[in-house]
Amino acid sequence: METTKKILTNVKMPFCPGCGHGVCVRSTSKALENLGYGAKDVVMVSDIGCAGLVDPLFATHTIHGLHGRSPALGLGVTLGLDNPNKKVVVVQGDGGATIGLQHILEASRRNVDMTLIVLNNLLYGMTGGQMSGLSTSNFKQFKHSDDNAEPYDIVNLAYSAGAAFSVRVNNISNFEATLKEAIEIPGFSLVELSSLCTSHGMKKILEFKNYVVEEEKFTNKRPVGVSLRRNTASLFSKVKVLDTQFNSTISETIGVVIAGSAGGGIQSAAKMLAQAGILSGLYATMKGEYPITVGTGFSAAEVILSKKPIQFTGLEKPSVALAVTEDGWNKVKNRISSNSKVIVDAKINTESDYETKEFLKEGGKKGAALSAISYWIQKSNVFPIDALLKVVEGSKYEESLKSAIKSAEKFKELVYIDR
């Protein structure tokens, strides 16, 4: 462990006057320091909401997660860290705990060596005081809530799922002793700390005590969950290295949009274009876009080719747009500028005087995009078509891919240089 013990920064607490979260933060830091942890020994993972404001307060490593997802992030960090001298502490509110309840149960089930602190002020403080899944029945009556469902017992749930230690503490003045006990125990520990919300809950601790659930503590004697270590080859060892084999004539960056329909090989064709660019000594990026249904609707991809390193992969206005179906065209047509070179399939009604070719007829449904790319490469002379043919060599579908590429030769025209 490091020798520097200070866990907290000098940043002013961001909480409302009287908020109990400040007590929880100070108790957490004292517990960690008294156990000998220094700032670099601890990873604090926070959630969304008032509990998520703790990041700048800790001098430790910090990770800010999505609402309810911080235990899942903490679990991943713990398994990857696999170091008994380090500690992962997750902080979330009662809202986050119920939104991401499954993540808590999973951490409990695996019994990973981390501590989850649930700051329970019985409501969603940041969004106006709505009830949460940990709001007690008495508190909901006090707030005249229509929600009459019984609250979760998060402490009992964690215990039942296998947590090594789970406890609820209502002594708002100081949580240090309990937190120290929880952090010391090997395995997963959950500590539910009662916390005042003076803006939407109540002002005084004596009043608050009328609405909390009775304290409870559970322990499980289980082995600590660890990740399975395997000796495997690096993923990079399977990556095909693309060395420069061809020359490119471009002098500036070119952004190409390829658009069509799902199942039309749009993403594969775009990837092949990017790879052909790399084979021609260019920097290249490729990213795709399609609806969550995947198998229906549009499919579009962006490829950037450049002589210089590409610092930003976004493509606002493409230099070239290749569209082979109506679905694809409708997706990208609003991105076309007066400087864009546009080539579309003959069946698409663009209501503009763009160049058209029968890519679907000659290349087929799955080869139309590759046919359009091949046609553009040969007309613009950005690099030899042999680079694209080289990319598909050894592919399971080599013959059909080469057929789609060569289908562009049927469009006999004078070559133009338009880059």
C-alpha positions in Angstrom: 0.0 0.0 0.0 1.1 3.6 -0.5 2.1 5.8 2.4 -0.1 8.7 1.5 -3.2 8.3 3.7 -5.4 11.3 2.8 -8.5 10.0 1.0 -10.5 13.3 0.7 -9.6 16.3 -1.4 -10.1 19.9 -0.2 -13.1 20.3 -2.5 -16.2 21.8 -0.7 -19.0 19.4 -0.2 -21.6 20.0 -2.9 -24.6 18.8 -0.9 -27.6 20.8 0.4 -27.3 22.2 3.9 -28.0 19.4 6.4 -27.8 16.6 3.8 -26.6 13.4 5.4 -24.4 12.5 2.4 -21.6 14.5 3.8 -21.5 12.4 7.0 -21.3 9.3 4.8 -18.5 10.7 2.7 -16.4 11.6 5.8 -17.1 8.3 7.5 -16.0 6.4 4.4 -12.7 8.3 4.2 -11.9 7.8 7.9 -12.7 4.1 7.6 -10.4 3.7 4.7 -7.6 5.8 6.2 -7.8 3.9 9.5 -7.4 0.6 7.6 -4.2 1.9 6.1 -5.5 2.6 2.6 -4.0 5.6 0.7 -5.6 7.5 -2.1 -3.9 5.4 -4.8 -5.1 2.1 -3.1 -8.7 2.9 -3.6 -11.1 3.0 -6.7 -14.3 4.9 -6.0 -17.1 4.1 -8.4 -20.1 6.5 -8.2 -23.6 6.5 -9.6 -26.1 9.1 -10.9 -28.0 11.4 -8.6 -26.9 13.2 -5.4 -24.7 10.2 -4.5 -22.9 10.7 -7.8 -21.6 14.1 -6.7 -18.9 12.4 -4.6 -16.3 12.1 -7.4 -14.3 15.3 -6.8 -14.4 14.8 -3.1 -12.1 11.8 -3.2 -8.4 11.9 -4.0 -8.6 8.3 -5.1 -9.1 6.8 -8.5 -12.7 7.5 -9.5 -15.2 6.2 -12.1 -18.6 7.8 -12.7 -21.2 5.3 -13.9 -24.7 5.3 -15.4 -27.7 5.3 -13.1 -27.9 2.0 -11.3 -24.9 0.5 -13.1 -22.1 1.4 -10.7 -22.0 -2.0 -9.0 -21.5 -3.6 -12.4 -18.6 -1.3 -13.1 -17.1 -2.0 -9.7 -17.4 -5.7 -10.2 -15.5 -5.5 -13.4 -12.8 -3.3 -11.9 -12.5 -5.7 -8.9 -12.1 -8.8 -11.0 -9.6 -7.1 -13.3 -7.6 -5.6 -10.3 -7.4 -8.9 -8.4 -5.2 -7.2 -5.7 -5.8 -7.7 -2.0 -3.9 -4.5 -1.2 -6.4 -2.4 -3.2 -10.0 -1.7 -2.6 -13.0 -0.9 -4.8 -15.8 1.1 -3.1 -19.0 1.8 -4.9 -21.4 4.6 -3.8 -25.0 4.9 -5.0 -28.3 6.2 -3.7 -31.5 4.3 -3.0 -32.8 5.2 -6.4 -29.7 3.8 -8.2 -29.8 0.7 -6.0 -33.4 -0.1 -7.1 -32.8 0.9 -10.7 -29.8 -1.4 -11.0 -30.9 -4.0 -8.4 -29.8 -6.9 -10.6 -26.2 -5.6 -10.6 -26.2 -5.7 -6.8 -27.5 -9.3 -6.8 -24.9 -10.3 -9.3 -22.1 -8.8 -7.2 -23.6 -10.6 -4.2 -23.8 -13.9 -6.0 -20.2 -13.7 -7.2 -19.1 -12.4 -3.8 -16.4 -10.2 -5.3 -14.1 -8.3 -2.9 -15.7 -4.9 -3.0 -17.9 -2.7 -0.8 -21.1 -1.1 -1.9 -22.4 1.9 0.1 -26.1 2.7 -0.5 -26.9 6.2 0.7 -30.6 5.8 1.5 -32.5 9.1 2.0 -35.7 7.3 1.1 -36.3 9.3 -2.2 -34.9 10.6 -5.5 -33.4 13.8 -4.2 -32.0 15.2 -7.4 -35.3 15.0 -9.4 -37.8 16.4 -6.9 -38.3 13.9 -4.1 -40.1 11.0 -5.8 -40.3 7.7 -4.0 -37.8 5.0 -4.6 -37.8 1.2 -4.2 -36.3 1.7 -0.7 -38.8 4.3 0.5 -40.5 2.8 3.5 -44.3 2.4 3.8 -44.4 4.9 6.7 -42.4 7.4 4.8 -44.7 7.1 1.7 -47.7 7.7 4.0 -45.9 10.8 5.3 -45.3 12.0 1.7 -48.9 11.1 0.7 -47.6 8.8 -2.0 -49.9 6.7 -4.1 -47.3 3.9 -4.1 -48.5 1.3 -1.6 -46.0 -1.4 -2.6 -43.7 -2.7 0.2 -40.1 -1.5 -0.2 -37.2 -3.8 -1.0 -35.1 -5.0 1.9 -31.8 -4.5 0.0 -29.8 -5.8 3.0 -31.7 -9.1 3.1 -31.7 -9.4 -0.7 -27.9 -9.1 -0.8 -27.5 -11.6 2.0 -29.9 -14.1 0.2 -27.9 -13.7 -3.0 -24.7 -14.6 -1.3 -23.0 -11.4 0.0 -20.3 -12.0 2.6 -21.6 -9.1 4.7 -24.7 -6.9 4.5 -25.9 -4.3 7.1 -28.3 -1.4 7.6 -27.2 1.4 9.9 -29.5 4.2 11.1 -27.0 6.0 13.4 -26.6 9.0 11.2 -24.0 10.8 13.3 -21.1 8.3 12.5 -20.9 5.3 10.3 -17.1 4.8 10.5 -17.0 1.6 12.7 -19.5 -0.2 10.5 -17.8 0.9 7.2 -14.5 -0.3 8.6 -15.9 -3.7 9.4 -17.5 -4.0 5.9 -14.4 -2.9 4.0 -12.2 -5.3 6.1 -14.3 -8.4 5.3 -13.1 -10.4 2.2 -15.9 -10.7 -0.4 -18.8 -8.5 -1.2 -20.2 -6.2 1.5 -23.2 -3.9 1.2 -23.8 -1.1 3.7 -27.1 0.7 3.6 -26.6 4.1 5.4 -29.5 6.2 6.4 -29.1 9.8 5.1 -31.2 12.9 5.6 -32.6 14.8 2.6 -33.4 18.2 4.1 -34.8 19.5 0.8 -37.4 16.8 0.1 -37.5 14.6 3.2 -37.2 16.1 6.6 -35.0 18.4 8.6 -34.2 16.6 11.8 -32.7 13.2 12.6 -35.2 12.6 15.3 -38.0 12.9 12.8 -36.2 10.8 10.3 -35.9 7.9 12.7 -39.6 7.4 12.7 -39.5 6.4 9.0 -36.5 4.1 8.7 -36.4 0.3 8.7 -35.0 -1.5 11.7 -31.3 -2.1 11.5 -30.1 -5.6 10.6 -26.9 -7.4 9.8 -26.1 -10.6 7.9 -22.9 -12.5 7.2 -22.1 -15.4 4.8 -19.0 -17.4 5.0 -18.1 -18.0 1.4 -15.0 -18.0 -0.7 -14.2 -14.7 -2.4 -15.2 -14.6 -6.1 -12.3 -14.2 -8.5 -11.9 -14.1 -12.2 -10.8 -17.2 -14.0 -7.2 -16.7 -15.2 -6.3 -18.3 -18.5 -3.3 -18.1 -20.7 -4.5 -17.1 -24.1 -3.0 -15.5 -27.1 -3.4 -11.8 -27.7 -6.4 -10.8 -29.8 -3.9 -8.8 -31.9 -2.2 -12.0 -32.9 -5.2 -12.9 -35.0 -5.4 -9.5 -36.7 -4.5 -9.5 -40.4 -1.7 -7.0 -41.0 -2.3 -4.8 -44.0 1.0 -3.7 -45.5 1.1 -1.1 -48.3 1.1 -2.9 -51.7 -0.4 -0.2 -53.9 -0.2 3.5 -54.5 -3.0 6.0 -54.0 -3.4 9.2 -56.0 -5.4 11.2 -53.5 -3.8 14.3 -51.9 -6.6 15.2 -49.5 -9.1 13.5 -47.1 -12.1 11.8 -48.8 -15.2 10.9 -46.9 -17.4 8.3 -48.5 -20.9 7.3 -47.4 -22.3 3.9 -48.6 -26.0 3.5 -48.1 -28.4 0.6 -48.8 -30.8 -1.8 -47.0 -30.2 -4.3 -44.3 -28.9 -7.6 -45.5 -27.3 -5.9 -48.5 -23.7 -6.2 -47.4 -23.3 -2.5 -46.8 -21.1 -2.8 -43.7 -18.9 -5.5 -45.3 -18.4 -3.5 -48.5 -17.5 -0.4 -46.4 -14.9 -2.4 -44.4 -13.4 -3.7 -47.7 -13.1 -0.2 -49.0 -11.3 0.9 -45.8 -9.0 -2.1 -46.0 -8.2 -1.4 -49.7 -7.3 2.1 -48.7 -4.9 0.8 -46.1 -3.3 -1.5 -48.7 -2.8 1.6 -50.8 -0.9 3.4 -48.1 -3.8 5.5 -46.7 -5.1 6.0 -43.2 -8.7 4.8 -43.1 -11.6 4.6 -40.7 -15.0 2.9 -41.0 -18.1 3.0 -38.9 -21.6 1.8 -39.6 -25.2 2.8 -38.7 -28.3 0.7 -38.8 -31.6 0.3 -36.8 -31.8 -1.9 -33.8 -33.9 -4.3 -35.8 -30.8 -5.1 -37.8 -32.5 -7.3 -40.4 -34.8 -4.6 -41.8 -34.7 -1.0 -42.9 -31.6 1.0 -43.9 -27.9 0.3 -43.5 -25.3 3.0 -43.9 -21.6 3.2 -43.4 -19.0 5.9 -43.4 -15.4 5.5 -44.7 -12.7 8.2 -44.4 -9.6 7.8 -46.5 -6.6 10.2 -46.0 -2.9 10.6 -46.5 -2.7 12.1 -43.0 -3.7 10.6 -39.6 -7.5 10.9 -39.1 -8.2 12.8 -35.8 -12.0 12.8 -36.0 -14.1 10.0 -37.5 -17.3 12.1 -37.8 -18.4 12.7 -41.3 -20.9 15.7 -41.6 -20.9 16.2 -45.4 -19.5 13.4 -47.5 -17.2 13.9 -50.4 -18.8 10.9 -52.1 -22.2 9.3 -51.6 -23.0 5.9 -53.0 -26.7 4.7 -52.6 -28.0 1.4 -53.9 -31.6 1.3 -52.4 -34.4 3.7 -51.5 -34.0 2.9 -47.8 -30.4 3.9 -47.8 -30.9 7.0 -49.9 -33.6 8.3 -47.6 -31.2 7.9 -44.7 -28.4 9.9 -46.2 -29.9 12.3 -48.7 -30.1 15.2 -46.2 -26.3 15.0 -45.7 -25.5 15.7 -49.4 -23.9 19.0 -50.1 -23.3 20.8 -53.4 -19.7 19.5 -53.4 -20.7 15.9 -52.9 -20.2 13.4 -55.7 -23.4 11.4 -55.7 -23.9 8.0 -57.5 -27.1 6.1 -57.0 -28.8 3.0 -58.3 -31.0 3.5 -61.3 -34.1 2.4 -59.4 -33.9 5.2 -56.8 -35.9 8.3 -57.5 -33.8 11.2 -56.2 -35.6 14.0 -58.0 -32.1 15.4 -58.8 -29.7 15.0 -61.7 -27.3 12.6 -60.0 -25.4 9.9 -61.8 -27.2 6.6 -61.9 -26.1 3.0 -62.6 -27.8 -0.4 -62.4 -25.8 -1.7 -59.4 -28.6 -3.9 -58.1 -29.1 -5.5 -61.5 -25.4 -6.2 -62.2 -24.2 -6.8 -58.6 -27.3 -8.4 -57.1 -28.8 -7.6 -53.7 -25.7 -8.5 -51.7 -23.2 -7.2 -54.2 -24.7 -3.9 -55.2 -22.8 -1.9 -52.7 -19.5 -3.5 -53.6 -20.3 -2.9 -57.3 -20.9 0.8 -56.6 -17.7 1.1 -54.6 -15.8 -0.6 -57.4 -17.3 1.7 -60.0 -16.3 4.8 -58.0 -12.8 3.5 -57.4 -12.2 2.9 -61.1 -13.8 6.2 -62.2 -12.0 8.4 -59.6 -8.7 6.5 -59.8 -8.2 6.9 -56.0 -6.2 3.7 -56.0 -6.0 0.6 -58.2 -9.0 -1.7 -58.2 -6.5 -4.5 -57.6 -6.3 -3.2 -54.0 -10.0 -4.1 -53.5 -9.6 -7.4 -55.3 -6.7 -8.2 -53.0 -8.8 -7.6 -49.9 -11.3 -10.3 -50.8 -8.6 -12.9 -51.5 -9.0 -15.9 -49.2 -12.5 -15.0 -48.2 -15.1 -17.7 -47.9 -17.1 -15.8 -50.5 -14.1 -14.8 -52.7 -15.7 -15.7 -56.0 -19.0 -13.9 -55.4 -17.2 -10.8 -54.0 -14.9 -10.7 -57.0 -17.9 -11.1 -59.3 -19.5 -8.1 -57.6 -16.4 -6.0 -58.0 -15.9 -6.9 -61.6 -19.6 -6.2 -62.4 -18.7 -2.5 -62.4 -16.7 -3.1 -65.6 -20.0 -3.4 -67.5 -20.5 0.4 -67.0 -18.3 1.5 -69.9 -17.5 5.1 -69.5 -14.6 7.5 -69.7 -12.5 7.7 -66.6 -12.8 11.0 -64.6 -10.5 12.2 -61.9 -12.7 13.8 -59.3 -11.2 13.9 -55.8 
